[in-house]
C-alpha cells in the first residue's frame, strides 16, 4: 500500500471464537503481528493456518512487556494496537489510512470504542483509548497493572474523529460475572502486594460508586432492567475486589482464577518485581 507502513499488533489468549473477525477486518494494514499467550483452545493452530498473519507465541509476564514484544516484531511506521475481541469498521480503516498519510499527523490517536452489553441484554457504553501511534514513539507505562496504558507523556495526542472500534459482546450475563470475578482477583492481588486492605467503607464506597458510574454517567438507566443488570454487575466487580482484600486468604489470588473469561495463563503474576518489564 502507498504511504506510511501500518502494522497491526494483536494480543490474544484463548480467543479462537472471535479472533477471525478481528483479523479479517485488518486487511487494510500492511502487516498483522499476533502475539499469542500460549493459548490452549486452538487459537495458535488457527493463526498458523493464516497466510496474512505473522504469529508469535510469548508467555505473558507483564501487560506492558507483552505489548512491547509485539511492537518490537512489527516493521511499520505506525502501530495499531488491538485486542482479539475488537473489530475495525470499514469507516475506521479509511480514517486511519487518511490520518497517517497527513504531514501534520499527531504522534498518538485515541480511538473511540462501542462496548455492547452481553448479547442477551440490550445496551452499550462508549470508551476511548490511545491505539494508533508512530512506531518510534510507541512505548507503554511500565507497571504490573494488567491494563498498562500507552505512555503518551510528551507526545501530541488527538482523537480520531468520525469512526470507531467495535467490541465483541460477551455471550451472556453468566460469562460477564465470571469475567468480573477473574479480573477482580488480579486487581486485588496488585492492591494486596502494595499493602492495601479492604474494609466496610471500601466495600460500600467502591460498589456503589461503580454502580452509579455506569447507571448514571454511562447511561445504563436508558436501557431499563437490562441497564440495571449491567450496572449492578459492574458494582459487583468492585465489590468482589474489596471482598478478596478483606478475606483472610493465604493462597495467591492469581491462582484462584478459574481459567475462564478474564483469566490469565496459569503461572502469570502481577506482583511487582516478578515479571519482565517493557523497555
C-alpha positions in Angstrom: 0.0 0.0 0.0 1.2 3.5 -0.7 2.1 5.9 2.1 3.4 5.1 5.6 3.5 1.4 6.5 0.9 0.4 9.1 1.4 -2.6 11.4 -1.5 -4.0 13.5 -0.3 -5.7 16.7 -2.9 -8.0 18.2 -2.7 -9.6 21.7 -4.6 -12.9 22.3 -5.1 -15.7 24.7 -7.8 -18.4 24.0 -9.6 -16.2 21.5 -10.4 -18.8 18.8 -14.1 -17.8 19.0 -13.6 -14.2 18.0 -10.1 -13.6 16.6 -11.0 -14.5 13.0 -13.3 -11.5 12.7 -10.7 -9.2 14.2 -8.0 -10.4 11.7 -10.3 -10.2 8.6 -11.0 -6.6 9.4 -7.3 -5.7 9.5 -6.7 -6.5 5.8 -6.1 -2.8 5.2 -2.9 -2.9 7.2 0.5 -3.7 5.7 1.1 -6.5 8.2 -0.6 -8.2 11.1 1.5 -9.3 14.0 -0.2 -11.5 16.6 1.2 -12.4 19.9 -0.4 -15.5 21.3 -0.1 -16.1 25.1 0.3 -19.8 24.7 -3.4 -20.5 24.0 -4.9 -23.9 24.7 -8.1 -23.6 22.8 -6.8 -23.9 19.2 -6.1 -20.2 18.7 -2.4 -20.9 17.9 -3.2 -23.6 15.4 -5.7 -21.2 13.7 -3.1 -18.5 13.5 -0.6 -20.8 11.9 -3.0 -21.5 9.1 -3.4 -17.9 8.1 -1.0 -16.6 5.4 -1.9 -12.9 6.3 -0.6 -13.2 9.8 2.9 -13.1 11.4 2.2 -15.2 14.6 4.4 -15.4 17.6 4.0 -17.3 20.9 5.2 -15.5 24.0 4.4 -16.2 27.6 2.8 -13.3 29.4 4.9 -11.7 32.2 3.5 -8.1 32.3 1.0 -6.5 30.1 3.4 -3.7 29.1 6.1 -6.3 28.2 3.7 -8.3 26.1 2.7 -5.2 24.1 6.3 -4.3 23.7 7.2 -7.8 22.5 4.7 -7.4 19.7 5.7 -3.9 18.8 9.4 -4.9 18.5 8.4 -7.5 15.9 6.4 -5.1 13.8 8.0 -3.3 10.8 5.6 -0.5 10.2 6.0 3.3 10.6 2.7 3.3 12.6 1.4 0.8 15.1 -2.3 0.0 15.6 -2.7 -2.0 18.9 -5.6 -4.3 19.0 -7.2 -6.9 21.2 -8.6 -10.1 19.7 -12.2 -9.2 20.6 -12.1 -5.9 18.7 -13.0 -5.1 15.1 -12.0 -2.2 12.9 -15.0 -0.9 11.0 -14.6 0.0 7.3 -15.1 3.6 8.2 -12.4 3.4 10.8 -10.0 1.7 8.3 -10.4 4.6 5.9 -9.9 7.2 8.6 -6.7 5.5 9.9 -5.2 5.4 6.4 -6.2 9.1 5.7 -4.8 10.2 9.1 -1.3 8.6 8.9 -0.8 9.9 5.4 -1.1 13.5 6.7 2.1 15.5 7.1 0.7 17.2 10.2 -0.4 14.0 11.9 -0.2 13.8 15.7 2.0 11.3 17.4 -0.9 9.3 19.0 -4.6 9.0 18.2 -7.2 7.9 20.6 -10.0 5.8 19.1 -13.5 5.5 20.4 -14.9 2.1 21.1 -18.5 1.0 21.4 -18.9 -1.6 24.2 -22.1 -3.6 23.9 -23.6 -5.3 26.9 -23.7 -9.1 26.7 -25.7 -10.4 23.7 -28.6 -11.4 25.9 -29.0 -7.8 27.1 -29.9 -4.5 25.3 -27.4 -1.7 25.8 -23.9 -0.3 25.3 -21.5 2.4 26.5 -18.6 4.2 25.0 -14.9 4.4 25.8 -11.8 5.8 24.0 -8.2 4.5 24.1 -4.9 5.6 22.6 -4.3 2.9 19.9 -2.7 4.4 16.9 0.9 5.6 17.4 4.0 6.4 15.5 6.3 3.3 15.8 9.4 5.3 17.0 7.3 6.7 19.8 5.4 3.6 20.8 6.0 2.6 24.4 4.0 1.5 27.4 3.9 2.7 31.0 6.0 0.2 33.0 3.6 -1.2 35.5 2.4 -4.6 36.7 -1.2 -3.5 36.0 -2.9 -5.8 33.6 -4.1 -2.8 31.5 -0.8 -0.9 31.2 -1.6 2.2 29.2 0.3 3.6 26.2 2.8 6.1 27.5 1.8 9.4 26.0 3.9 11.7 28.0 5.5 14.4 25.9 3.6 13.2 22.7 1.0 15.1 20.6 -2.3 13.3 21.3 -5.5 13.7 19.3 -8.8 11.9 18.9 -9.5 10.1 15.6 -12.9 11.5 14.7 -15.6 10.1 12.5 -15.3 6.3 13.2 -14.9 3.8 16.0 -13.9 0.3 17.0 -16.5 -2.5 17.5 -16.0 -4.5 20.7 -17.2 -8.1 20.7 -20.0 -8.6 23.3 -19.8 -11.4 25.8 -22.2 -14.3 25.3 -24.3 -13.8 28.4 -24.6 -12.4 31.9 -23.0 -15.6 33.4 -19.9 -15.1 31.4 -19.8 -11.4 32.3 -19.9 -12.3 36.0 -17.2 -14.9 35.7 -15.0 -12.4 33.9 -15.7 -9.8 36.6 -14.5 -12.2 39.3 -11.3 -13.1 37.4 -10.4 -9.5 36.8 -11.2 -8.6 40.4 -8.8 -11.3 41.6 -6.0 -9.8 39.6 -6.6 -6.2 40.7 -6.9 -7.4 44.3 -3.6 -9.2 44.1 -2.0 -5.9 42.9 -3.6 -4.0 45.8 -2.6 -6.6 48.4 1.0 -6.5 47.1 1.1 -2.8 47.8 -0.2 -3.3 51.4 -3.7 -2.2 50.7 -6.5 -3.7 52.8 -10.3 -3.8 52.3 -12.9 -2.8 54.8 -16.5 -1.9 55.3 -16.2 1.6 53.9 -14.3 0.4 50.8 -16.8 -2.4 50.2 -19.7 0.1 50.3 -18.0 3.0 48.6 -16.4 1.1 45.7 -19.5 -1.0 45.0 -21.9 2.0 45.0 -19.5 4.2 43.2 -19.0 1.8 40.3 -22.7 1.1 40.1 -23.7 4.8 39.8 -20.8 5.4 37.3 -22.4 3.0 34.9 -26.0 3.5 35.8 -26.0 7.3 35.7 -22.9 8.6 33.9 -22.6 5.9 31.3 -26.4 5.9 30.8 -27.4 2.4 31.8 -30.7 3.8 33.1 -31.7 4.3 29.4 -32.0 0.5 28.9 -34.4 -0.3 31.7 -34.0 -3.6 33.5 -31.1 -4.6 31.2 -29.2 -1.5 32.1 -29.8 -2.1 35.8 -28.4 -5.6 35.5 -25.3 -4.4 33.7 -24.7 -1.5 36.2 -25.2 -3.9 39.1 -22.7 -6.4 37.6 -20.2 -3.6 37.4 -20.8 -2.7 41.0 -20.4 -6.4 41.8 -16.9 -6.4 40.2 -15.8 -3.6 42.6 -17.4 -5.4 45.5 -15.6 -8.6 44.6 -12.2 -6.9 44.6 -12.8 -5.5 48.0 -14.1 -8.8 49.3 -11.0 -10.6 48.2 -8.9 -8.0 50.1 -11.0 -8.5 53.2 -10.9 -12.3 53.0 -8.1 -14.0 55.0 -6.8 -16.0 52.1 -3.2 -17.3 52.2 -3.2 -18.7 48.6 -2.0 -16.2 46.0 -5.1 -14.5 44.5 -3.8 -15.0 40.9 -4.0 -18.8 41.5 -7.7 -18.6 42.2 -8.7 -17.6 38.6 -10.9 -20.3 37.0 -9.2 -20.3 33.6 -12.4 -18.8 32.0 -13.1 -15.3 30.7 -10.8 -12.6 32.1 -8.3 -15.2 33.3 -4.6 -15.1 32.5 -2.5 -18.2 31.9 -1.5 -20.3 34.9 1.7 -19.0 36.5 1.1 -15.4 35.5 1.9 -13.0 38.3 1.2 -9.2 38.5 3.1 -8.7 41.7 5.9 -6.1 41.3 9.4 -7.4 40.6 8.3 -10.9 39.4 7.9 -10.1 35.7 10.0 -8.7 32.9 9.4 -5.0 32.2 8.8 -3.1 29.0 11.9 -1.4 27.6 
